[in-house]
Amino acid sequence: MAPHIVIVGLFLTACLQGSVNYGAFAQVTGGTATAGTAGTDSGMTVVTEEATTYGQTGTPEPAWCHVCEFETDNAECNTASDGTPNIEYCTGQETPTCWTQLRFNERGNGYRIEAKGCIEVDECYEYLEYEMFSDDYMTCHGGEIPNPGLVCNYCCSQHDMPGCNDDFPWYITVNEPNEWDDALDAPGAGVGAIFANTLLTIISLLVSHF
C-alpha cells in the first residue's frame, strides 16, 4: 500500500474520534432535533468535534442523506419548504455515504453549499485523497477557513442514519455571518457583471447620439 494512502487512512481514522450518536433523528418523525454544537469567535463559526464525523468509510446499512444544492443557509438546506427534512434514500451506490460540497467565495467572507446528497464511498475517497495532498486544497481539511475560491468535498462515515451530513464536519471553520452574494460570488458572476456594464455603456452611447 502506498505511503500516502496509509496517511490518508490515519487521518480519516483520527476524524472518527469523539463522534456523537445522533440516535433516532427527531426530524424524520416531525421533531426538530439538531445534532452537533457550534461556537462563535471573531465572526467565524467553529464547528466542534461533537457535531459530526466525516471520513472515508461507507455505511453498511441503508443510507439516507440530506439533499440540496446552491444554499447559503445550512438549516434551509436540510429542510424542505413544507418543513420536512430534505432527505433521500441512496439507491445508486453499492457502498453509499453522505456527501457535502462547499464553495468558498473569492472575497473570503462567505460560502455556499453547492450540493448535499449520496455518493459512492470510493468516489468520495478520491476527492479526499486529492484535496489532502494538494497544496492548493489542503486548507479544505486544515481546521481553518479554506482559502478563497476553493470548492471542498466532505463525506461522513458516521453510520447513524438518516442524515449524517446534517452538519458540517467538525474540523473546518466557516464564515459567520455568511456574506455570500450570488450576484458577486456565483461562478461566472464577474463575467456577467462585466457584460452587463459593457451593454449599459453601449446603450448609453447609442442613446446619446439620438
C-alpha positions in Angstrom: 0.0 0.0 0.0 1.4 3.4 -1.0 2.5 5.6 2.0 0.2 8.4 1.1 -2.8 6.0 1.2 -1.7 4.9 4.7 -1.5 8.6 5.8 -5.0 9.3 4.4 -6.3 6.3 6.3 -4.7 7.5 9.5 -6.2 11.0 9.1 -9.6 9.6 8.4 -9.4 7.4 11.4 -8.5 10.4 13.5 -11.6 12.1 12.2 -13.7 9.3 13.7 -12.6 10.1 17.3 -15.2 11.8 19.5 -18.1 11.1 17.2 -21.6 11.6 18.5 -24.5 9.1 18.2 -27.4 11.1 16.7 -29.9 8.3 17.6 -33.4 8.4 16.1 -33.0 11.9 14.4 -36.3 13.5 15.5 -36.9 15.4 12.3 -37.9 12.2 10.5 -40.9 11.9 12.8 -41.7 15.6 12.8 -39.5 16.7 15.6 -36.8 19.4 15.4 -33.6 17.7 16.5 -30.3 19.2 15.6 -27.1 17.3 16.1 -23.9 19.0 17.0 -22.8 22.2 18.5 -21.0 25.3 17.2 -19.1 28.1 18.9 -18.7 31.6 17.5 -15.4 33.5 17.6 -14.5 36.7 15.9 -17.1 36.4 13.1 -16.3 32.8 12.4 -18.3 29.7 13.4 -16.1 26.8 14.5 -17.9 23.5 14.1 -16.9 21.5 17.2 -15.8 17.9 17.2 -19.1 16.8 18.6 -21.0 18.0 15.6 -20.5 15.1 13.2 -17.9 12.6 12.0 -16.6 12.8 8.4 -14.2 10.4 6.8 -14.0 7.7 4.1 -15.9 4.7 5.4 -19.2 3.9 3.7 -22.2 2.8 5.7 -23.0 -0.9 6.0 -26.7 -0.1 6.3 -29.2 1.7 4.1 -28.1 5.3 3.7 -30.4 8.3 3.9 -28.7 11.6 3.2 -29.7 15.2 3.2 -30.0 16.6 -0.3 -29.9 20.2 -1.6 -28.0 22.5 -3.8 -27.0 26.1 -4.0 -28.0 27.1 -0.5 -26.3 29.6 1.8 -28.1 28.5 5.0 -27.4 25.0 6.3 -30.8 24.8 8.2 -32.7 25.7 5.0 -30.6 23.2 3.1 -31.6 20.5 5.4 -35.3 21.4 5.4 -37.9 21.3 2.6 -40.4 24.1 2.0 -43.1 22.2 3.9 -40.9 21.8 6.9 -40.0 18.2 6.4 -36.3 17.1 6.2 -34.6 17.2 2.8 -33.6 13.6 3.0 -33.5 10.9 0.3 -32.7 7.2 0.2 -29.5 6.3 -1.6 -30.2 3.9 -4.4 -27.5 4.4 -7.0 -24.4 3.4 -5.0 -23.1 0.0 -4.0 -21.5 1.4 -0.9 -23.1 4.8 -0.2 -22.1 7.5 2.1 -23.4 11.1 2.5 -21.6 14.0 0.9 -21.4 17.8 1.2 -19.7 20.1 -1.2 -18.9 23.7 -0.1 -17.8 26.6 -2.3 -15.9 29.4 -0.6 -16.1 32.8 -2.3 -13.2 34.7 -3.8 -13.8 37.6 -1.4 -13.0 35.4 1.5 -16.1 36.2 3.5 -18.7 33.6 2.6 -19.6 30.2 1.3 -22.3 28.3 -0.5 -23.5 24.7 -0.1 -23.1 23.6 -3.7 -24.6 20.2 -3.0 -25.5 17.6 -0.4 -26.5 14.1 -1.3 -25.5 10.5 -1.7 -22.1 9.4 -3.1 -20.2 6.2 -3.7 -17.6 5.9 -1.0 -14.8 5.3 -3.4 -15.6 8.4 -5.3 -15.5 10.4 -2.1 -12.2 8.8 -1.1 -10.8 10.1 -4.4 -11.9 13.6 -3.6 -10.4 13.5 -0.1 -7.1 12.0 -1.2 -6.7 14.6 -3.9 -7.6 17.5 -1.6 -5.4 16.4 1.4 -2.3 16.1 -0.8 -2.8 19.1 -3.0 -1.1 22.3 -1.8 -4.0 24.3 -3.2 -6.7 22.3 -1.4 -5.1 21.3 2.0 -6.9 24.1 3.8 -10.2 22.3 3.0 -9.3 20.0 5.8 -7.0 22.0 7.9 -9.2 23.3 10.7 -9.3 26.8 9.4 -11.4 28.7 6.9 -10.5 27.2 3.5 -8.7 29.5 1.1 -10.9 31.8 -1.0 -12.2 30.3 -4.2 -11.9 26.7 -3.2 -14.6 24.0 -3.7 -14.2 21.4 -0.9 -15.7 18.0 -0.5 -16.7 16.2 2.7 -18.2 12.8 3.3 -19.5 11.4 6.5 -18.6 8.0 7.8 -21.0 8.1 10.7 -23.3 5.1 10.5 -26.1 6.9 12.3 -28.8 7.3 9.7 -30.7 9.2 8.4 -29.0 12.4 7.5 -25.4 12.1 8.8 -24.5 15.1 6.6 -26.8 17.3 8.6 -23.9 19.5 9.9 -20.5 20.5 8.5 -17.5 18.4 9.6 -16.1 19.3 13.0 -12.6 20.1 11.7 -13.4 23.1 9.4 -14.2 26.7 10.1 -16.8 28.7 8.1 -17.5 32.4 8.0 -20.4 33.7 10.1 -22.2 35.8 9.2 -22.1 34.2 5.8 -21.6 37.1 3.3 -22.1 35.0 0.1 -23.8 37.0 -2.6 -24.8 35.2 -5.8 -24.6 38.4 -7.8 -20.9 38.7 -6.8 -19.8 35.2 -5.9 -21.6 32.7 -8.1 -19.4 31.1 -10.8 -19.5 33.5 -13.8 -21.0 36.3 -11.8 -18.0 38.6 -12.5 -18.2 37.9 -16.2 -21.9 38.7 -16.1 -21.3 41.9 -14.4 -18.7 43.0 -16.9 -21.1 42.1 -19.8 -23.9 44.0 -18.2 -21.8 47.1 -17.6 -20.5 46.9 -21.2 -24.0 46.6 -22.5 -25.2 49.6 -20.5 -22.3 51.6 -21.8 -23.1 50.8 -25.4 -26.8 51.6 -24.9 -25.8 54.9 -23.3 -23.6 55.8 -26.2 -26.3 54.9 -28.7 -28.9 57.0 -26.8 -26.5 59.9 -26.6 -26.4 60.0 -30.4 -30.1 60.5 -30.9 
